[in-house]
């Protein structure tokens, strides 16, 4: 799975960063970013945890 973060919708709450069990996400300039995509195990926890629905799966 590749996830994409919509920076316009992201509020920088850090919920997804704290939820990701593999440390794939990080905050940069108060916006979540995919920092380590190769470490993603497709669990979907970031998508489910985002209160702003700013994260989506891409192909």
Steps between C-alpha positions, in 0.01 A plus 500: 500500500616848429338773704458859394446785742292794386698789648205737459285282727771403751492704821824360642326336796761218493244223565615304194866543592435366850279217368736361237673194647789522253596867518413561137352846560648819641400862544673762287387861520187390691392259226530122499729354237596149394858482621581128467268348234703179475418424866123512444334162556158598363325489838283804427520635854592847375198513270263382774643732764495827305215717635520728194490213246812651345667166427402272214635185343641543152600248241 
